[in-house]
């Protein structure tokens, strides 16, 4: 069994145009399998941020990404309603 080596990597927040940004060191990019042009996903939870490489999912013919985003928005908006229907 191989144990992962835990490393602390620090970066300073810098101004990039009108925004703030943080650069990622090469070792972090390699660890995540991220390269130039890849998209990343930020999951926010309890004061922590998890960075993941965004998965490229091949959508079925006739279904586009905008449709899925709209469906996701609707599900998030009506989540409690759906849960209430489940318990009926």
Rosetta silent file (secondary structure, phi, psi, omega in degrees, C-alpha in Angstrom):
SEQUENCE: XXXXXXXXXXXXXXXXXXXXXXXXXXXXXXXXXXXXXXXXXXXXXXXXXXXXXXXXXXXXXXXXXXXXXXXXXXXXXXXXXXXXXXXX
SCORE:     score description
SCORE:     0.000 S_00000001
   1 L     0.000  131.234 -179.958    0.000    0.000    0.000 S_00000001
   2 L  -101.757  127.869  177.488    1.357    3.429   -1.015 S_00000001
   3 L   -93.477  141.033  178.450    0.656    6.390    1.220 S_00000001
   4 L   -72.602  141.539  176.194    0.290    9.828   -0.302 S_00000001
   5 L   -86.449  125.673  179.826    2.911   12.366    0.641 S_00000001
   6 L   -93.440  126.384  178.929    1.303   15.466    2.144 S_00000001
   7 L  -124.837  142.371  171.179    2.978   18.719    1.198 S_00000001
   8 L   -90.605  127.641  176.815    2.156   22.265    2.196 S_00000001
   9 L  -125.429  128.245 -178.140    2.170   24.580   -0.789 S_00000001
  10 L  -121.326  148.410  175.399    1.618   28.281   -0.288 S_00000001
  11 L  -142.904  154.017  177.834    1.002   31.126   -2.700 S_00000001
  12 L   -94.289  140.754  175.275    0.311   34.832   -2.289 S_00000001
  13 L   -74.809  129.325 -178.042   -2.913   36.369   -3.605 S_00000001
  14 E  -125.376  161.161  178.423   -2.037   38.885   -6.323 S_00000001
  15 E   -83.915  129.807  177.110   -3.916   41.443   -8.390 S_00000001
  16 E  -128.489  101.570 -174.437   -4.674   40.304  -11.944 S_00000001
  17 L    64.047 -127.022  177.572   -6.443   43.079  -13.864 S_00000001
  18 L   -93.617    6.678 -176.733   -9.518   44.023  -11.816 S_00000001
  19 E  -115.322  175.954  171.553   -9.522   40.661  -10.031 S_00000001
  20 E  -112.495  149.369 -178.489   -7.447   38.805   -7.483 S_00000001
  21 E  -150.371  165.489  177.417   -5.780   35.517   -8.321 S_00000001
  22 L  -132.177  129.912  175.579   -3.516   32.745   -7.141 S_00000001
  23 L   -83.285  152.041  178.441   -1.091   30.881   -9.376 S_00000001
  24 L  -107.945  129.069  179.293   -0.791   27.112   -9.052 S_00000001
  25 L   -67.360  154.565 -177.613    2.676   25.552   -8.911 S_00000001
  26 H   -54.265  -39.401 -178.520    3.580   22.918  -11.493 S_00000001
  27 H   -64.012  -33.951  177.489    3.605   20.138   -8.883 S_00000001
  28 H   -70.434  -45.050  178.238   -0.026   20.926   -7.972 S_00000001
  29 H   -58.846  -44.108  178.903   -1.080   20.991  -11.640 S_00000001
  30 H   -64.148  -41.651  179.630    0.633   17.648  -12.230 S_00000001
  31 H   -60.641  -38.902 -179.362   -0.963   16.149   -9.106 S_00000001
  32 H   -87.356   -9.164 -177.829   -4.429   17.183  -10.352 S_00000001
  33 L    70.487   34.024 -177.059   -3.701   16.275  -13.977 S_00000001
  34 L  -105.284  136.875  176.629   -4.465   19.832  -15.066 S_00000001
  35 L  -130.211  174.505 -179.752   -2.908   21.526  -18.066 S_00000001
  36 L   -57.287  133.224  179.461   -3.308   24.809  -19.912 S_00000001
  37 L    91.926  -15.268  177.230   -6.831   25.183  -21.278 S_00000001
  38 L   -70.776  153.289  175.137   -8.390   22.644  -18.885 S_00000001
  39 L  -100.164  146.270  178.726  -11.373   23.725  -16.824 S_00000001
  40 E  -119.616  158.412  179.820  -11.416   23.336  -13.047 S_00000001
  41 E  -119.783  136.519  177.404  -14.248   23.024  -10.551 S_00000001
  42 E  -110.920  119.096  175.338  -14.276   24.642   -7.114 S_00000001
  43 E  -104.004  121.808 -177.610  -16.353   22.920   -4.431 S_00000001
  44 E  -104.198  127.774 -178.818  -16.983   25.147   -1.400 S_00000001
  45 E  -157.500  124.272  173.002  -17.848   23.520    1.927 S_00000001
  46 L    49.065   44.420  176.798  -17.468   24.522    5.581 S_00000001
  47 L    81.273    5.059  178.712  -14.698   27.048    4.979 S_00000001
  48 E  -117.066  152.469  175.270  -12.709   24.754    2.672 S_00000001
  49 E  -122.471  128.792  174.772  -12.246   24.819   -1.093 S_00000001
  50 E  -108.680  129.564  179.096  -11.602   21.671   -3.111 S_00000001
  51 E  -106.436  128.389  178.892  -10.162   22.111   -6.607 S_00000001
  52 E  -133.417  150.926  172.229  -10.814   19.371   -9.163 S_00000001
  53 E   -69.729  131.294 -179.566  -10.255   19.010  -12.857 S_00000001
  54 L   -70.863  131.622  179.549  -13.626   19.397  -14.555 S_00000001
  55 L   -74.570  138.399  173.877  -14.741   16.162  -16.178 S_00000001
  56 L   -94.973  103.786 -177.981  -15.464   16.246  -19.865 S_00000001
  57 L   -98.787  131.445  176.330  -18.674   14.300  -20.211 S_00000001
  58 L   -82.297  117.494 -177.534  -19.911   13.341  -23.634 S_00000001
  59 L   -82.882  148.350  176.020  -23.563   14.309  -23.720 S_00000001
  60 L   -61.908  152.684  179.475  -26.167   12.253  -25.578 S_00000001
  61 L   -56.873  135.327  178.521  -27.188   13.595  -28.962 S_00000001
  62 L    90.867   -6.900  179.077  -29.811   16.334  -28.642 S_00000001
  63 L  -114.617  121.483  179.033  -28.817   17.310  -25.081 S_00000001
  64 L  -109.382  168.576 -175.025  -26.597   20.336  -24.716 S_00000001
  65 H   -63.697  -35.698  179.438  -24.730   21.746  -21.734 S_00000001
  66 H   -62.220  -40.360  177.879  -27.095   24.728  -21.400 S_00000001
  67 H   -61.143  -45.630 -179.895  -30.066   22.352  -20.990 S_00000001
  68 H   -63.846  -38.169  177.592  -28.252   20.456  -18.240 S_00000001
  69 H   -63.875  -41.876  178.382  -27.355   23.715  -16.471 S_00000001
  70 H   -64.216  -41.343  177.851  -31.010   24.810  -16.573 S_00000001
  71 H   -63.488  -42.380  179.007  -32.118   21.435  -15.195 S_00000001
  72 H   -62.538  -42.839  177.694  -29.518   21.674  -12.424 S_00000001
  73 H   -60.348  -43.579 -179.331  -30.722   25.189  -11.524 S_00000001
  74 H   -64.708  -43.773 -179.788  -34.326   23.952  -11.374 S_00000001
  75 H   -62.561  -43.216  178.530  -33.423   20.951   -9.223 S_00000001
  76 H   -64.513  -40.331 -178.885  -31.470   23.180   -6.827 S_00000001
  77 H   -65.678  -38.858 -174.849  -34.306   25.720   -6.647 S_00000001
  78 L  -107.553   21.660 -176.808  -36.984   23.101   -5.933 S_00000001
  79 H   -54.075  -49.121 -177.681  -34.855   20.646   -3.928 S_00000001
  80 H   -65.010  -37.052  177.882  -36.963   20.909   -0.749 S_00000001
  81 H   -62.784  -45.726  179.794  -40.187   20.529   -2.763 S_00000001
  82 H   -62.075  -41.388  179.712  -38.880   17.364   -4.417 S_00000001
  83 H   -64.551  -37.811  177.554  -37.805   15.966   -1.039 S_00000001
  84 H   -65.259  -36.651  178.199  -41.262   16.715    0.360 S_00000001
  85 H   -67.145  -34.657 -179.214  -42.927   14.850   -2.507 S_00000001
  86 H   -61.996  -35.207 -175.907  -40.726   11.835   -1.871 S_00000001
  87 L   -84.210   -1.131 -179.874  -42.055   11.526    1.685 S_00000001
  88 L   -77.414    0.000    0.000  -45.735   11.568    0.660 S_00000001
